[in-house]
Amino acid sequence: MNKTWLPVLLAMGLIAGCGRTDIQVKSTVAVPQQFDHNATARGTADISRWWQSWPDPVLNDLINTGLKNNRNLAKMKENMLSARASAAIAESDLSPQAGVESSGGLHRYNGANALKDLDLPGIGNTKDYLQATGSPLGANRSRLHGNTVQAGFIASWEPDIFGQKRSDADEMHYLSLSETERWHGAQMLLSSEIADNYLKMRAMQQRVKVGEHSVATLKELQRYTVGRFRAGQTTAYDVREIAAKLAAMQAQIATYQAQADVYQRNIAVLTGQSPQGFTIAPASLDIFQHLPSAPTGQLPLDVITRRPDIRTQENVVKAMSAGLASAKADRLPRFSLNFLWQTGQIHLNNNTSYLKNVGGLLDAGMTIPVFTAGRIKHNIERADAQLQAAIAEYDNMILQALAEVDNAYQMQFSLYQQTQLMHQAQTQAASQASAAEKLFRFGNMTLDRSLRARLNAEDLTDKQIQGRLEEARNLVNLYKTLGGGWQGSGAE
């Protein structure tokens, strides 16, 4: 290669491998300025640790423990670190590779002179002839002592003139970022899963108490009805009706405690603890009566840039774009530089006891694709199709996210209104039950009417618990659709 071109080649390779390509992902989705159903939201805008706005220390401790000890989250973090290491390997391929080699040997020989059986014309026996001339080579036995030492330096480099290796490194970099976002997404899902199981457990615990009260009320009503039947004041139909209601209520609540225990064991697994013997401390307050308001100040663009699933897909698109650039670079020449320097020496215990040599080699090469049977063309087509598919998926995820957020906001306000109306109904029913009990005490109402009023109030209480549970679960889902519940680490 002409000496003039070597510095130019080196400079171009260094410049090409210096900086990472900043790939911009442009979506075809028209992102609105505002959501349609969050104008009345009044909750805290910071949702990175949304559970801290819930006044339940037990829930806070469980989520924090899960973020520290969850096994699946630990696996996702190791996947992230592995992807980062792979990206670093690809990045290192941009730099020259150098190595040092060395070898040595020790030689010892002591045996019969191999020349004793060699006869030459005009000389006769070679050993005897050399012995007669006084040469050490004519000794009866041959002794050879020596050592060899060799060292070398090897370097190679493939200058990234047309940016293919840079594109390969960028692809691995963005794939590693996608693994980081998957880890963030795992944090988000974990916090919401723990909260969801916790809410269902607390609701079941409350429904157990309400159900037990209803069973006690029905048993009292059954005793009263049986007494009236024996007195001839009612029919067997009324007795069987109450017995059927009692059996139905007992069947309904039979699995409530088991369901609550299932949710508790789920939380044990999610927090990285053994389910056996795991218990959650009793609640210090009724969490369903202290739900925070829906988060305010949430904008569509903020959601898109915050949600880990969308961020994951964005990095996948960037990786695919870099992969397409690498595939296109296959059509261009590739260059290589190799350098070898070696030295070595030999020591022997005879007159030619010292030999030494030094050598070096610099080699430059270029490879140009000539005939590939369409491999490069089809590889470019494949990479381009994968990129377009990734972009389409990215756009679809944005549309889904925008719909999910407004759905969750609208449902949250609807559930809040439902809860308020149910609270009014339950309050009125409880007041009616209290009034009916007083009327019975003063002889102005029969016991069965008083007990039925109490059953109605207890039924509305159970419905109120279920309604508040749905409101709380939807609020957790709202945090998730907004992309809340994760934070980056200092290692990122």
C-alpha positions as CSV (number, residue, x, y, z in Angstrom):
1,M,0.0,0.0,0.0
2,N,1.2,3.5,-0.8
3,K,2.8,5.1,2.3
4,T,0.7,8.3,1.6
5,W,-2.5,6.4,2.1
6,L,-1.7,4.7,5.4
7,P,-2.0,7.8,7.6
8,V,-5.2,8.7,5.9
9,L,-6.6,5.2,6.5
10,L,-5.7,5.4,10.1
11,A,-7.2,8.8,10.6
12,M,-10.5,7.8,8.9
13,G,-10.7,4.7,11.0
14,L,-10.2,6.6,14.2
15,I,-12.8,9.3,13.3
16,A,-15.3,6.6,12.3
17,G,-15.0,4.8,15.6
18,C,-15.1,7.8,17.9
19,G,-18.7,8.6,18.6
20,R,-21.9,6.7,18.9
21,T,-24.7,7.4,16.4
22,D,-27.6,9.2,18.0
23,I,-30.6,7.5,16.3
24,Q,-33.9,9.4,16.5
25,V,-37.1,7.5,16.5
26,K,-40.0,9.3,14.8
27,S,-43.5,8.0,15.4
28,T,-46.3,8.7,13.0
29,V,-48.8,8.9,15.9
30,A,-50.2,12.4,16.6
31,V,-49.7,12.8,20.3
32,P,-52.4,15.0,21.9
33,Q,-51.5,17.8,24.3
34,Q,-53.8,16.7,27.1
35,F,-55.8,13.6,28.2
36,D,-59.6,13.8,28.1
37,H,-60.4,12.6,31.6
38,N,-57.8,13.9,34.1
39,A,-58.8,17.5,34.4
40,T,-60.3,17.0,37.9
41,A,-57.4,14.9,39.2
42,R,-55.9,16.4,42.4
43,G,-53.3,13.8,43.6
44,T,-49.6,14.1,43.7
45,A,-47.8,14.4,40.4
46,D,-44.7,12.4,41.4
47,I,-45.6,8.7,40.8
48,S,-42.1,7.2,40.8
49,R,-42.8,5.9,44.3
50,W,-46.6,6.3,44.3
51,W,-47.2,4.0,47.3
52,Q,-45.6,6.5,49.6
53,S,-48.7,8.7,49.1
54,W,-50.8,5.8,50.6
55,P,-51.1,6.2,54.4
56,D,-50.4,2.5,55.0
57,P,-47.0,1.7,56.5
58,V,-47.5,-2.1,56.0
59,L,-48.1,-1.7,52.3
60,N,-45.0,0.6,52.0
61,D,-42.8,-1.9,53.8
62,L,-44.0,-4.8,51.6
63,I,-43.3,-3.0,48.4
64,N,-39.9,-1.7,49.5
65,T,-39.0,-5.3,50.6
66,G,-40.1,-6.7,47.3
67,L,-38.0,-4.2,45.3
68,K,-35.0,-5.4,47.3
69,N,-35.6,-9.1,47.5
70,N,-37.8,-10.3,44.6
71,R,-36.0,-13.1,42.8
72,N,-37.5,-12.3,39.4
73,L,-36.4,-8.7,39.7
74,A,-32.9,-9.9,40.6
75,K,-32.9,-12.1,37.4
76,M,-33.9,-9.2,35.3
77,K,-31.1,-7.1,36.7
78,E,-28.6,-9.7,35.9
79,N,-30.0,-9.9,32.4
80,M,-29.4,-6.1,32.2
81,L,-25.8,-6.4,33.4
82,S,-25.2,-9.2,30.9
83,A,-26.5,-7.1,28.1
84,R,-24.3,-4.2,29.1
85,A,-21.3,-6.5,29.1
86,S,-22.2,-7.7,25.6
87,A,-22.5,-4.0,24.5
88,A,-19.1,-3.3,26.0
89,I,-17.6,-6.3,24.1
90,A,-19.0,-4.9,20.8
91,E,-17.6,-1.4,21.7
92,S,-14.2,-2.9,22.3
93,D,-14.2,-4.3,18.8
94,L,-13.7,-0.8,17.5
95,S,-10.3,-0.5,19.0
96,P,-7.0,-2.2,18.0
97,Q,-6.2,-5.6,19.5
98,A,-2.7,-6.2,20.8
99,G,-1.0,-9.1,22.5
100,V,2.3,-10.4,23.6
101,E,3.6,-13.9,23.1
102,S,6.7,-15.6,24.6
103,S,8.1,-19.1,24.7
104,G,11.2,-20.8,26.1
105,G,12.9,-24.2,26.1
106,L,15.6,-26.1,27.9
107,H,17.4,-28.8,26.0
108,R,19.5,-31.7,27.4
109,Y,21.0,-34.7,25.4
110,N,23.5,-37.4,26.6
111,G,23.8,-40.5,24.4
112,A,26.0,-42.5,22.0
113,N,27.6,-40.6,19.2
114,A,25.4,-41.0,16.2
115,L,28.4,-40.7,13.8
116,K,29.9,-44.0,14.9
117,D,28.0,-45.9,12.2
118,L,28.6,-43.4,9.5
119,D,31.3,-44.3,6.9
120,L,32.3,-41.7,4.2
121,P,34.4,-42.4,1.1
122,G,38.0,-41.5,1.6
123,I,37.5,-40.9,5.3
124,G,36.2,-44.2,6.7
125,N,34.4,-44.1,10.0
126,T,33.4,-40.6,10.6
127,K,33.6,-40.7,14.4
128,D,37.1,-42.1,14.3
129,Y,38.2,-39.5,11.8
130,L,36.9,-36.6,13.9
131,Q,38.4,-38.1,17.0
132,A,41.7,-38.4,15.4
133,T,41.6,-34.7,14.4
134,G,40.8,-33.7,17.9
135,S,37.2,-32.5,17.2
136,P,34.8,-32.7,20.1
137,L,32.3,-34.2,17.6
138,G,34.4,-37.4,17.6
139,A,33.7,-38.2,21.3
140,N,32.3,-41.6,22.1
141,R,29.2,-40.0,23.6
142,S,27.4,-36.8,22.6
143,R,26.4,-34.3,25.2
144,L,24.3,-31.3,24.2
145,H,23.1,-28.6,26.6
146,G,21.2,-25.5,25.5
147,N,18.1,-23.2,25.8
148,T,16.0,-21.1,23.6
149,V,14.0,-17.9,24.2
150,Q,11.5,-16.2,21.9
151,A,9.2,-13.2,22.4
152,G,6.9,-11.3,20.1
153,F,4.3,-8.5,19.9
154,I,1.2,-8.9,17.8
155,A,-1.3,-6.2,16.9
156,S,-4.3,-6.1,14.6
157,W,-6.9,-3.5,13.7
158,E,-9.8,-3.3,11.3
159,P,-10.4,0.5,10.7
160,D,-14.1,1.2,10.7
161,I,-14.0,3.4,7.6
162,F,-17.6,3.1,6.6
163,G,-19.1,2.7,10.1
164,Q,-20.2,-0.9,10.0
165,K,-18.5,-1.8,13.3
166,R,-19.9,1.4,14.8
167,S,-23.4,0.3,13.8
168,D,-22.8,-3.1,15.3
169,A,-21.7,-1.5,18.6
170,D,-24.7,0.8,18.5
171,E,-27.1,-2.1,17.9
172,M,-25.7,-3.9,21.0
173,H,-25.8,-0.6,23.0
174,Y,-29.5,0.0,22.3
175,L,-30.3,-3.7,23.0
176,S,-28.6,-3.3,26.3
177,L,-30.8,-0.2,27.0
178,S,-33.9,-2.2,26.2
179,E,-32.9,-4.7,28.8
180,T,-32.5,-1.9,31.3
181,E,-36.0,-0.7,30.5
182,R,-37.3,-4.3,31.0
183,W,-35.8,-4.1,34.4
184,H,-37.6,-0.8,35.0
185,G,-40.8,-2.4,33.8
186,A,-40.3,-5.4,36.2
187,Q,-40.0,-2.9,39.1
188,M,-43.3,-1.2,38.0
189,L,-45.1,-4.5,37.6
190,L,-43.8,-5.8,41.0
191,S,-45.0,-2.8,42.9
192,S,-48.4,-3.0,41.4
193,E,-48.7,-6.8,41.9
194,I,-47.8,-6.5,45.6
195,A,-50.3,-3.7,46.0
196,D,-53.0,-5.6,44.1
197,N,-52.6,-8.7,46.3
198,Y,-52.5,-6.6,49.4
199,L,-55.7,-4.8,48.6
200,K,-57.5,-8.1,47.8
201,M,-56.3,-9.6,51.0
202,R,-57.5,-6.7,53.1
203,A,-60.9,-6.7,51.3
204,M,-61.3,-10.5,51.9
205,Q,-60.4,-10.0,55.6
206,Q,-63.1,-7.3,55.9
207,R,-65.6,-9.5,54.0
208,V,-65.0,-12.4,56.4
209,K,-66.1,-10.2,59.3
210,V,-69.1,-8.9,57.5
211,G,-70.0,-12.4,56.4
212,E,-69.7,-13.8,59.9
213,H,-72.1,-11.0,61.2
214,S,-74.6,-11.9,58.5
215,V,-74.4,-15.6,59.4
216,A,-75.0,-14.7,63.0
217,T,-78.0,-12.5,62.0
218,L,-79.5,-15.2,59.8
219,K,-79.1,-17.8,62.7
220,E,-81.0,-15.4,65.0
221,L,-83.6,-14.9,62.3
222,Q,-83.9,-18.7,61.8
223,R,-84.4,-19.2,65.6
224,Y,-87.1,-16.6,65.6
225,T,-88.8,-18.0,62.5
226,V,-88.7,-21.6,63.9
227,G,-90.3,-20.3,67.1
228,R,-93.1,-18.6,65.2
229,F,-93.6,-21.7,63.2
230,R,-94.0,-23.8,66.3
231,A,-96.4,-21.3,67.6
232,G,-98.4,-21.6,64.4
233,Q,-97.7,-18.0,63.3
234,T,-95.8,-18.8,60.1
235,T,-95.4,-21.5,57.5
236,A,-92.8,-24.2,56.8
237,Y,-92.0,-22.3,53.6
238,D,-90.7,-19.3,55.7
239,V,-88.5,-21.7,57.7
240,R,-87.0,-23.3,54.7
241,E,-86.5,-19.9,53.0
242,I,-84.4,-18.7,56.0
243,A,-82.5,-22.0,56.1
244,A,-81.6,-21.7,52.4
245,K,-80.4,-18.2,52.9
246,L,-78.2,-19.2,55.9
247,A,-76.7,-22.1,53.9
248,A,-76.0,-19.9,50.9
249,M,-74.3,-17.3,53.1
250,Q,-72.2,-19.9,54.9
251,A,-71.2,-21.3,51.5
252,Q,-70.3,-17.9,50.2
253,I,-67.9,-17.0,53.1
254,A,-66.5,-20.6,53.3
255,T,-63.5,-19.7,51.0
256,Y,-63.0,-16.0,52.0
257,Q,-60.3,-16.8,54.5
258,A,-58.6,-19.2,52.1
259,Q,-58.6,-16.6,49.4
260,A,-57.1,-14.1,51.8
261,D,-54.4,-16.6,52.7
262,V,-53.7,-17.1,49.0
263,Y,-53.1,-13.4,48.5
264,Q,-50.8,-13.4,51.6
265,R,-48.7,-16.2,50.2
266,N,-48.5,-14.5,46.8
267,I,-47.1,-11.5,48.6
268,A,-44.5,-13.7,50.4
269,V,-43.3,-14.9,47.0
270,L,-43.3,-11.4,45.5
271,T,-41.2,-10.1,48.4
272,G,-38.7,-13.0,48.2
273,Q,-39.8,-14.8,51.4
274,S,-41.0,-18.3,52.1
275,P,-44.8,-18.6,52.1
276,Q,-44.7,-21.1,55.0
277,G,-45.2,-19.2,58.2
278,F,-45.4,-15.8,56.5
279,T,-47.9,-13.4,58.0
280,I,-48.7,-9.8,57.4
281,A,-49.2,-7.4,60.3
282,P,-52.8,-6.3,61.0
283,A,-53.8,-3.1,59.3
284,S,-53.6,0.1,61.5
285,L,-56.3,1.7,59.4
286,D,-58.9,0.9,56.8
287,I,-56.9,1.6,53.6
288,F,-60.1,1.7,51.5
289,Q,-61.2,4.8,53.4
290,H,-57.9,6.6,52.9
291,L,-57.3,6.3,49.1
292,P,-55.3,9.1,47.6
293,S,-56.7,11.1,44.7
294,A,-55.7,10.3,41.1
295,P,-52.4,11.9,40.1
296,T,-52.6,15.3,38.5
297,G,-50.4,17.0,35.9
298,Q,-49.9,13.9,33.7
299,L,-49.4,14.7,30.0
300,P,-49.4,12.3,27.1
301,L,-45.8,13.1,26.1
302,D,-44.7,12.5,29.7
303,V,-46.4,9.1,29.7
304,I,-44.7,8.1,26.4
305,T,-41.3,9.0,27.7
306,R,-41.8,7.4,31.1
307,R,-43.4,4.0,30.4
308,P,-40.8,1.3,30.4
309,D,-42.6,-0.8,27.8
310,I,-42.6,2.1,25.3
311,R,-39.0,3.0,26.2
312,T,-38.0,-0.7,25.6
313,Q,-39.6,-0.7,22.2
314,E,-38.0,2.6,21.3
315,N,-34.6,1.2,22.0
316,V,-35.5,-1.9,20.0
317,V,-36.3,0.4,17.0
318,K,-32.9,2.1,17.5
319,A,-31.2,-1.3,17.6
320,M,-33.0,-2.4,14.4
321,S,-32.0,0.9,12.7
322,A,-28.4,0.3,13.6
323,G,-28.7,-3.2,12.4
324,L,-30.0,-2.0,9.0
325,A,-27.0,0.4,8.7
326,S,-24.6,-2.5,9.4
327,A,-26.3,-4.6,6.8
328,K,-26.0,-1.9,4.2
329,A,-22.3,-1.5,5.1
330,D,-21.7,-5.1,4.0
331,R,-21.7,-3.8,0.4
332,L,-18.6,-1.6,1.1
333,P,-14.9,-2.5,1.4
334,R,-13.4,-3.6,4.7
335,F,-9.8,-2.9,5.7
336,S,-7.4,-4.6,8.1
337,L,-4.0,-3.8,9.5
338,N,-1.7,-6.4,11.1
339,F,1.6,-6.0,12.8
340,L,4.1,-8.6,14.1
341,W,7.4,-8.1,15.8
342,Q,9.5,-11.1,17.1
343,T,12.9,-11.7,18.6
344,G,14.6,-14.9,19.8
345,Q,17.9,-16.4,20.8
346,I,19.5,-19.9,21.2
347,H,22.3,-20.8,23.5
348,L,24.3,-24.1,23.0
349,N,27.4,-25.5,24.7
350,N,29.6,-25.6,21.6
351,N,31.3,-23.2,19.3
352,T,28.0,-22.1,17.7
353,S,26.5,-21.5,21.1
354,Y,24.7,-18.2,20.5
355,L,22.2,-17.3,17.8
356,K,19.8,-14.3,17.8
357,N,17.3,-12.9,15.4
358,V,14.8,-10.0,15.2
359,G,12.0,-9.6,12.7
360,G,8.9,-7.5,12.0
361,L,6.0,-7.5,9.6
362,L,3.3,-4.9,8.8
363,D,0.4,-6.0,6.7
364,A,-2.5,-4.1,5.3
365,G,-5.4,-5.7,3.5
366,M,-8.8,-4.8,1.9
367,T,-11.8,-7.0,1.2
368,I,-14.4,-6.1,-1.3
369,P,-17.6,-8.2,-1.8
370,V,-17.9,-9.2,-5.5
371,F,-20.3,-12.2,-5.6
372,T,-22.5,-13.1,-2.7
373,A,-25.4,-14.8,-4.4
374,G,-27.8,-12.1,-3.1
375,R,-26.9,-12.6,0.5
376,I,-26.2,-9.0,1.2
377,K,-29.3,-7.8,-0.7
378,H,-31.6,-10.2,1.2
379,N,-30.0,-9.4,4.5
380,I,-30.7,-5.7,3.9
381,E,-34.3,-6.5,3.0
382,R,-34.6,-8.6,6.2
383,A,-33.2,-5.9,8.4
384,D,-35.4,-3.2,6.8
385,A,-38.5,-5.4,7.3
386,Q,-37.6,-6.0,11.0
387,L,-37.1,-2.2,11.4
388,Q,-40.5,-1.4,9.9
389,A,-42.2,-4.0,12.1
390,A,-40.6,-2.6,15.2
391,I,-41.7,0.9,14.2
392,A,-45.3,-0.3,13.7
393,E,-45.2,-2.0,17.1
394,Y,-43.8,1.2,18.7
395,D,-46.7,3.3,17.2
396,N,-49.3,0.7,18.3
397,M,-47.9,0.7,21.8
398,I,-48.2,4.5,22.0
399,L,-51.8,4.4,20.8
400,Q,-52.6,1.7,23.4
401,A,-50.9,3.6,26.2
402,L,-52.9,6.8,25.4
403,A,-56.2,4.8,25.4
404,E,-55.3,2.9,28.6
405,V,-54.6,6.1,30.5
406,D,-57.9,7.8,29.7
407,N,-59.7,4.5,30.3
408,A,-58.2,4.3,33.8
409,Y,-58.8,8.0,34.6
410,Q,-62.4,7.8,33.5
411,M,-63.0,4.5,35.3
412,Q,-61.4,6.0,38.5
413,F,-63.8,8.9,38.7
414,S,-66.7,6.7,37.9
415,L,-65.7,4.2,40.6
416,Y,-65.3,7.1,43.0
417,Q,-68.8,8.3,42.3
418,Q,-70.1,4.7,42.7
419,T,-68.3,4.4,46.0
420,Q,-69.8,7.7,47.3
421,L,-73.4,6.6,46.3
422,M,-72.8,3.2,47.8
423,H,-71.6,4.8,51.0
424,Q,-74.8,6.9,51.1
425,A,-76.9,3.8,50.6
426,Q,-75.0,1.8,53.3
427,T,-75.3,4.7,55.7
428,Q,-79.0,5.0,55.2
429,A,-79.4,1.2,55.5
430,A,-77.4,1.2,58.8
431,S,-79.5,4.0,60.1
432,Q,-82.6,2.1,59.1
433,A,-81.3,-1.1,60.9
434,S,-80.6,1.0,64.0
435,A,-84.1,2.5,63.9
436,A,-85.7,-0.9,63.4
437,E,-83.9,-2.3,66.4
438,K,-85.2,0.5,68.5
439,L,-88.7,0.0,67.2
440,F,-88.5,-3.7,68.1
441,R,-87.3,-2.9,71.6
442,F,-90.3,-0.6,72.1
443,G,-92.7,-3.2,70.7
444,N,-93.5,-1.3,67.5
445,M,-91.9,-3.8,65.1
446,T,-91.4,-7.5,64.9
447,L,-88.0,-9.0,65.4
448,D,-87.9,-10.5,61.9
449,R,-88.3,-7.0,60.3
450,S,-85.5,-5.7,62.5
451,L,-83.2,-8.5,61.6
452,R,-84.0,-8.2,57.9
453,A,-83.1,-4.5,58.0
454,R,-79.8,-5.5,59.6
455,L,-79.1,-8.1,56.9
456,N,-79.8,-5.4,54.2
457,A,-77.3,-3.1,55.9
458,E,-74.7,-5.9,56.1
459,D,-75.2,-6.8,52.4
460,L,-74.7,-3.2,51.4
461,T,-71.5,-3.1,53.6
462,D,-70.2,-6.1,51.7
463,K,-71.0,-4.4,48.3
464,Q,-69.3,-1.3,49.6
465,I,-66.1,-3.2,50.3
466,Q,-66.2,-4.7,46.9
467,G,-66.7,-1.3,45.3
468,R,-63.9,0.3,47.3
469,L,-61.6,-2.6,46.3
470,E,-62.3,-2.0,42.6
471,E,-61.6,1.7,43.1
472,A,-58.3,1.0,44.8
473,R,-57.3,-1.6,42.3
474,N,-58.1,0.7,39.4
475,L,-56.0,3.4,41.1
476,V,-53.0,1.0,41.1
477,N,-53.7,0.2,37.5
478,L,-53.8,4.0,36.7
479,Y,-50.3,4.3,38.2
480,K,-49.1,1.4,36.1
481,T,-50.6,2.8,32.8
482,L,-48.9,6.2,33.6
483,G,-45.6,4.4,33.9
484,G,-45.1,5.0,37.6
485,G,-43.5,2.7,40.2
486,W,-39.8,2.5,39.0
487,Q,-36.6,4.5,39.4
488,G,-33.2,4.2,37.8
489,S,-30.1,3.3,39.8
490,G,-26.8,5.1,40.2
491,A,-25.2,2.3,38.2
492,E,-27.1,3.3,35.1
